Amino acid sequence: MKIQPDKFDVQSITGYGPGWVGINTDKVEHSVVLGSHGERLVWNCARFEDLTEEHFAQLAALQPELVIFGSGSRIRFPKPVWMMELMARRIGLETMDTQAACRTYNILAQEGRHVVAALLLEPAA
C-alpha cells in the first residue's frame, strides 16, 4: 500500500508561534481573517483592546457557518455588542486562544465546513 500525506483543497494553518502563523507557505505576522472558501484578509487590530463591533461585522459579512475567534495568547471573550451582527445572521462564534483556534480551523475546514478564523496576533513580547 502506498502511503501519501493528505492534501487539502483549503487554506491550512501550517504552523504558529508567538506573534505569527503559517498559512500554507506564508508566514503572517499580523492579525488575519482566514476562511475555508479562500478568504484571507488583514484584520486591522494589533491588540485585544483595539477590537470593536466593526471587526466582528466584517466577519459576519463573509457569511460563514461558524467564526472561530482566536483571542491571542489567552482566552478573552468578545463584548456582547461586538457580536450583534453575527447573532442577527445566526452565525456561530467560538472563542479560544489563537493556537487552539488554528488547530480547530484546520479540522473544520478540512471537513468541508464554511468556517472563518479570526486570529488575533499580538506582537511577541
N, CA, C and O of each residue as an XYZ file, in Angstrom:
500
protein
N       0.837     -1.165      0.000
C       0.000      0.000      0.000
C       0.893      1.243      0.000
O       1.831      1.352      0.790
N       0.588      2.154     -0.881
C       1.335      3.399     -0.962
C       0.705      4.412     -0.014
O      -0.504      4.639     -0.055
N       1.518      5.014      0.831
C       1.023      5.996      1.789
C       1.545      7.365      1.369
O       2.745      7.568      1.185
N       0.607      8.294      1.225
C       0.961      9.660      0.864
C       0.347     10.609      1.886
O      -0.700     10.309      2.459
N       0.989     11.753      2.119
C       0.382     12.719      3.048
C      -0.915     13.271      2.460
O      -1.078     13.383      1.245
N      -1.828     13.612      3.366
C      -3.084     14.219      2.928
C      -2.814     15.553      2.251
O      -1.942     16.316      2.667
N      -3.577     15.815      1.202
C      -3.539     17.110      0.534
C      -4.930     17.692      0.636
O      -5.922     17.006      0.391
N      -4.998     18.954      0.996
C      -6.282     19.586      1.212
C      -6.496     20.688      0.195
O      -5.550     21.330     -0.260
N      -7.756     20.897     -0.155
C      -8.115     21.922     -1.134
C      -8.383     23.268     -0.482
O      -8.762     24.212     -1.175
N      -8.202     23.385      0.806
C      -8.469     24.631      1.516
C      -7.165     25.188      2.070
O      -6.175     24.472      2.218
N      -7.190     26.484      2.373
C      -6.037     27.082      3.044
C      -5.863     26.416      4.398
O      -6.837     26.214      5.123
N      -4.645     26.079      4.738
C      -4.372     25.434      6.018
C      -3.385     26.258      6.821
O      -2.541     26.964      6.269
N      -3.506     26.155      8.113
C      -2.533     26.767      9.009
C      -1.472     25.708      9.260
O      -1.747     24.647      9.819
N      -0.266     26.016      8.837
C       0.804     25.025      8.855
C       1.764     25.183     10.031
O       2.646     24.347     10.227
N       1.600     26.237     10.806
C       2.443     26.450     11.973
C       2.025     27.711     12.686
O       1.288     28.531     12.138
N       2.496     27.868     13.912
C       2.212     29.075     14.672
C       3.213     29.227     15.792
O       3.860     28.267     16.211
N       3.326     30.440     16.264
C       4.200     30.760     17.385
C       3.831     32.137     17.887
O       2.897     32.747     17.366
N       4.536     32.645     18.884
C       4.220     33.976     19.408
C       4.319     35.044     18.307
O       5.400     35.297     17.774
N       3.189     35.660     17.978
C       3.175     36.756     17.012
C       3.138     36.353     15.548
O       3.294     37.215     14.683
N       2.936     35.069     15.233
C       2.900     34.670     13.817
C       2.083     33.387     13.629
O       1.896     32.599     14.556
N       1.606     33.212     12.391
C       1.022     31.939     11.951
C       1.533     31.659     10.552
O       1.817     32.577      9.783
N       1.645     30.389     10.236
C       1.977     29.978      8.880
C       0.693     29.594      8.163
O      -0.075     28.770      8.660
N       0.457     30.178      7.012
C      -0.704     29.835      6.188
C      -0.150     29.309      4.881
O       0.435     30.047      4.088
N      -0.347     28.008      4.670
C       0.292     27.306      3.558
C       1.785     27.581      3.623
O       2.433     27.116      4.560
N       2.359     28.304      2.686
C       3.806     28.550      2.710
C       4.167     29.957      3.186
O       5.342     30.323      3.199
N       3.163     30.747      3.576
C       3.409     32.133      4.000
C       3.492     32.240      5.520
O       2.770     31.553      6.243
N       4.377     33.104      5.990
C       4.443     33.434      7.413
C       3.767     34.784      7.595
O       4.202     35.779      7.015
N       2.700     34.828      8.401
C       1.904     36.043      8.621
C       2.173     36.538     10.033
O       2.084     35.775     10.995
N       2.508     37.841     10.154
C       2.855     38.405     11.453
C       1.931     39.545     11.852
O       2.336     40.451     12.581
N       0.696     39.503     11.379
C      -0.328     40.487     11.760
C      -1.640     39.745     11.907
O      -1.799     38.650     11.367
N      -2.571     40.322     12.623
C      -3.876     39.684     12.795
C      -4.494     39.441     11.431
O      -4.364     40.255     10.517
N      -5.176     38.296     11.309
C      -5.644     37.870      9.992
C      -6.992     37.166     10.127
O      -7.293     36.539     11.143
N      -7.791     37.289      9.072
C      -9.023     36.527      8.925
C      -8.777     35.529      7.806
O      -8.374     35.897      6.703
N      -9.025     34.272      8.107
C      -8.768     33.194      7.159
C     -10.036     32.370      7.020
O     -10.627     31.950      8.015
N     -10.454     32.138      5.773
C     -11.673     31.378      5.552
C     -11.458     30.149      4.702
O     -10.565     30.106      3.855
N     -12.288     29.153      4.939
C     -12.170     27.895      4.209
C     -12.634     27.996      2.763
O     -12.420     27.067      1.983
N     -13.261     29.099      2.392
C     -13.645     29.323      0.991
C     -12.656     30.245      0.286
O     -12.987     30.841     -0.739
N     -11.453     30.364      0.824
C     -10.399     31.149      0.188
C     -10.242     32.555      0.718
O      -9.368     33.287      0.253
N     -11.062     32.960      1.681
C     -10.940     34.310      2.227
C      -9.631     34.451      3.001
O      -9.224     33.553      3.738
N      -8.992     35.586      2.817
C      -7.777     35.909      3.583
C      -7.657     37.412      3.613
O      -7.368     38.043      2.597
N      -7.881     37.985      4.784
C      -7.912     39.437      4.947
C      -7.035     39.853      6.118
O      -6.921     39.135      7.112
N      -6.423     41.012      5.989
C      -5.750     41.610      7.142
C      -6.849     42.036      8.114
O      -7.810     42.694      7.716
N      -6.711     41.666      9.367
C      -7.663     42.080     10.397
C      -6.980     43.181     11.176
O      -6.075     42.909     11.966
N      -7.387     44.395     10.975
C      -6.682     45.577     11.451
C      -6.827     45.760     12.966
O      -7.556     46.641     13.423
N      -6.135     44.930     13.734
C      -6.097     45.067     15.192
C      -4.839     44.364     15.695
O      -4.589     43.203     15.372
N      -4.073     45.069     16.473
C      -2.827     44.507     16.987
C      -2.972     43.997     18.422
O      -2.139     43.228     18.902
N      -4.044     44.434     19.105
C      -4.261     44.028     20.495
C      -5.755     43.791     20.718
O      -6.586     44.319     19.979
N      -6.086     43.018     21.710
C      -7.481     42.759     22.035
C      -8.211     44.074     22.296
O      -9.371     44.236     21.917
N      -7.533     44.992     22.933
C      -8.139     46.288     23.274
C      -8.483     47.115     22.040
O      -9.255     48.069     22.143
N      -7.934     46.778     20.881
C      -8.220     47.503     19.635
C      -9.506     47.034     18.963
O      -9.999     47.699     18.053
N     -10.055     45.905     19.393
C     -11.229     45.341     18.732
C     -12.477     46.181     18.965
O     -12.655     46.792     20.019
N     -13.340     46.194     17.946
C     -14.598     46.926     18.016
C     -15.706     46.093     17.369
O     -15.453     45.016     16.830
N     -16.901     46.592     17.430
C     -18.045     45.958     16.787
C     -17.816     45.807     15.282
O     -18.262     44.825     14.688
N     -17.131     46.761     14.662
C     -16.881     46.710     13.221
C     -16.005     45.519     12.824
O     -16.182     44.956     11.744
N     -15.077     45.138     13.675
C     -14.243     43.969     13.378
C     -15.100     42.711     13.233
O     -14.851     41.882     12.358
N     -16.101     42.575     14.087
C     -16.949     41.391     14.049
C     -18.012     41.492     12.957
O     -18.450     40.469     12.430
N     -18.429     42.704     12.611
C     -19.347     42.887     11.478
C     -18.648     42.468     10.179
O     -19.287     41.923      9.279
N     -17.352     42.721     10.083
C     -16.572     42.283      8.923
C     -16.621     40.762      8.795
O     -16.696     40.242      7.682
N     -16.581     40.058      9.893
C     -16.656     38.599      9.878
C     -18.039     38.130      9.451
O     -18.161     37.176      8.683
N     -19.074     38.790      9.939
C     -20.451     38.425      9.591
C     -20.702     38.602      8.096
O     -21.452     37.832      7.495
N     -20.082     39.604      7.502
C     -20.273     39.866      6.066
C     -19.770     38.712      5.202
O     -20.206     38.564      4.060
N     -18.867     37.898      5.726
C     -18.356     36.745      4.986
C     -19.347     35.583      4.974
O     -19.189     34.643      4.194
N     -20.349     35.638      5.818
C     -21.441     34.669      5.902
C     -20.990     33.215      6.072
O     -21.461     32.335      5.351
N     -20.084     32.958      7.017
C     -19.703     31.562      7.268
C     -20.751     30.866      8.137
O     -21.670     31.502      8.652
N     -20.598     29.557      8.289
C     -21.407     28.816      9.266
C     -20.975     29.177     10.679
O     -21.795     29.306     11.588
N     -19.657     29.338     10.841
C     -19.063     29.486     12.159
C     -17.836     30.377     12.082
O     -17.056     30.302     11.132
N     -17.675     31.222     13.095
C     -16.464     32.026     13.256
C     -15.712     31.477     14.463
O     -16.283     31.290     15.537
N     -14.431     31.224     14.267
C     -13.554     30.825     15.360
C     -12.694     32.037     15.674
O     -11.898     32.472     14.842
N     -12.852     32.579     16.867
C     -12.115     33.766     17.285
C     -10.945     33.345     18.147
O     -11.128     32.851     19.260
N      -9.731     33.541     17.626
C      -8.507     33.306     18.373
C      -8.118     34.594     19.069
O      -7.658     35.535     18.423
N      -8.299     34.646     20.382
C      -8.200     35.905     21.130
C      -6.801     36.242     21.628
O      -6.649     37.060     22.535
N      -5.795     35.632     21.058
C      -4.425     35.922     21.475
C      -3.852     34.784     22.299
O      -4.252     33.631     22.135
N      -2.929     35.098     23.172
C      -2.233     34.070     23.951
C      -3.091     33.490     25.073
O      -2.741     32.464     25.656
N      -4.202     34.137     25.374
C      -5.119     33.619     26.395
C      -6.551     33.855     25.937
O      -6.799     34.659     25.038
N      -7.470     33.167     26.547
C      -8.879     33.291     26.161
C      -9.447     34.587     26.734
O      -9.399     34.834     27.938
N      -9.981     35.396     25.837
C     -10.686     36.622     26.219
C     -11.946     36.683     25.366
O     -11.879     36.544     24.144
N     -13.072     36.887     25.993
C     -14.344     36.830     25.279
C     -14.741     38.199     24.728
O     -14.544     39.219     25.388
N     -15.303     38.218     23.512
C     -15.763     39.476     22.939
C     -16.940     40.046     23.718
O     -17.723     39.311     24.319
N     -17.048     41.360     23.696
C     -18.184     42.020     24.333
C     -19.450     41.659     23.567
O     -19.403     41.511     22.346
N     -20.567     41.518     24.247
C     -21.818     41.165     23.565
C     -22.175     42.101     22.407
O     -22.690     41.642     21.388
N     -21.915     43.381     22.543
C     -22.247     44.321     21.465
C     -21.437     44.029     20.200
O     -21.902     44.306     19.095
N     -20.241     43.477     20.348
C     -19.421     43.142     19.191
C     -20.048     42.026     18.363
O     -19.810     41.939     17.159
N     -20.836     41.186     18.992
C     -21.393     40.008     18.334
C     -22.777     40.227     17.729
O     -23.355     39.289     17.179
N     -23.314     41.422     17.815
C     -24.693     41.689     17.379
C     -24.946     41.273     15.926
O     -25.952     40.628     15.629
N     -24.040     41.639     15.030
C     -24.233     41.310     13.608
C     -24.151     39.807     13.369
O     -24.900     39.266     12.555
N     -23.257     39.138     14.063
C     -23.169     37.683     13.942
C     -24.468     37.027     14.423
O     -24.990     36.120     13.775
N     -24.977     37.488     15.554
C     -26.217     36.920     16.087
C     -27.388     37.200     15.150
O     -28.242     36.337     14.951
N     -27.433     38.392     14.579
C     -28.522     38.744     13.666
C     -28.540     37.824     12.449
O     -29.607     37.541     11.904
N     -27.380     37.360     12.022
C     -27.279     36.464     10.862
C     -27.238     34.986     11.254
O     -27.076     34.112     10.403
N     -27.387     34.722     12.545
C     -27.392     33.352     13.073
C     -26.086     32.609     12.740
O     -26.093     31.443     12.345
N     -24.968     33.328     12.914
C     -23.641     32.758     12.699
C     -23.037     32.455     14.060
O     -22.980     33.320     14.934
N     -22.590     31.228     14.229
C     -21.990     30.823     15.494
C     -20.618     31.438     15.696
O     -19.914     31.747     14.735
N     -20.244     31.614     16.963
C     -18.932     32.147     17.324
C     -18.375     31.312     18.456
O     -19.031     31.118     19.480
N     -17.162     30.817     18.268
C     -16.441     30.099     19.318
C     -15.178     30.883     19.624
O     -14.470     31.314     18.714
N     -14.897     31.066     20.906
C     -13.722     31.816     21.343
C     -12.733     30.871     22.004
O     -13.103     30.033     22.826
N     -11.472     31.021     21.630
C     -10.397     30.224     22.232
C      -9.087     30.978     22.030
O      -9.055     31.981     21.318
N      -8.016     30.508     22.646
C      -6.738     31.172     22.388
C      -6.354     30.929     20.927
O      -6.872     30.009     20.295
N      -5.468     31.734     20.403
C      -5.160     31.694     18.966
C      -4.588     30.348     18.530
O      -4.921     29.875     17.443
N      -3.753     29.726     19.327
C      -3.197     28.434     18.922
C      -4.289     27.370     18.812
O      -4.288     26.586     17.863
N      -5.211     27.331     19.759
C      -6.329     26.389     19.684
C      -7.222     26.717     18.492
O      -7.741     25.813     17.838
N      -7.403     28.003     18.206
C      -8.213     28.410     17.053
C      -7.588     27.918     15.751
O      -8.305     27.516     14.835
N      -6.274     27.946     15.661
C      -5.587     27.445     14.460
C      -5.872     25.968     14.250
O      -6.194     25.549     13.139
N      -5.756     25.189     15.293
C      -5.988     23.747     15.187
C      -7.449     23.457     14.836
O      -7.732     22.602     13.997
N      -8.363     24.165     15.476
C      -9.795     23.948     15.243
C     -10.175     24.346     13.825
O     -10.948     23.647     13.170
N      -9.639     25.464     13.346
C      -9.908     25.886     11.966
C      -9.504     24.774     10.989
O     -10.278     24.418     10.101
N      -8.309     24.235     11.151
C      -7.838     23.201     10.225
C      -8.782     22.003     10.192
O      -9.111     21.498      9.118
N      -9.208     21.558     11.341
C     -10.105     20.394     11.396
C     -11.413     20.687     10.681
O     -11.846     19.901      9.838
N     -12.046     21.805     11.007
C     -13.351     22.122     10.420
C     -13.252     22.432      8.929
O     -14.109     22.019      8.148
N     -12.214     23.155      8.538
C     -12.041     23.482      7.115
C     -11.815     22.212      6.297
O     -12.355     22.075      5.200
N     -11.026     21.294      6.822
C     -10.733     20.064      6.099
C     -11.924     19.114      6.060
O     -11.945     18.179      5.259
N     -12.918     19.347      6.922
C     -14.169     18.597      6.865
C     -15.128     19.161      5.820
O     -16.185     18.587      5.561
N     -14.749     20.292      5.222
C     -15.606     20.902      4.209
C     -16.587     21.926      4.744
O     -17.480     22.357      4.013
N     -16.447     22.326      5.994
C     -17.335     23.321      6.584
C     -16.926     24.714      6.114
O     -15.747     24.952      5.853
N     -17.887     25.645      5.999
C     -17.555     27.033      5.696
C     -17.285     27.731      7.026
O     -18.202     28.192      7.705
N     -16.017     27.795      7.374
C     -15.577     28.338      8.648
C     -14.607     29.482      8.395
O     -13.854     29.479      7.421
N     -14.642     30.464      9.299
C     -13.722     31.593      9.248
C     -12.992     31.660     10.580
O     -13.612     31.586     11.641
N     -11.675     31.800     10.520
C     -10.865     32.000     11.719
C     -10.428     33.456     11.755
O      -9.809     33.955     10.816
N     -10.757     34.125     12.844
C     -10.297     35.493     13.082
C      -9.195     35.390     14.133
O      -9.468     35.161     15.311
N      -7.967     35.559     13.704
C      -6.814     35.281     14.562
C      -6.140     36.568     15.000
O      -5.564     37.291     14.186
N      -6.216     36.846     16.291
C      -5.556     37.996     16.859
C      -4.105     37.625     17.111
O      -3.814     36.757     17.934
N      -3.200     38.278     16.408
C      -1.764     38.025     16.555
C      -1.130     39.253     17.177
O      -0.853     40.246     16.505
N      -0.913     39.158     18.458
C      -0.314     40.271     19.188
C       1.201     40.198     19.027
O       1.758     39.107     18.903
N       1.870     41.346     19.029
C       3.335     41.334     18.901
C       3.967     40.468     19.971
O       3.528     40.474     21.121
N       4.998     39.723     19.600
C       5.711     38.879     20.568
C       6.353     39.757     21.633
O       6.867     40.837     21.343
N       6.314     39.276     22.865
C       6.862     40.051     23.988
C       8.363     40.063     23.974
O       8.984     40.669     24.848
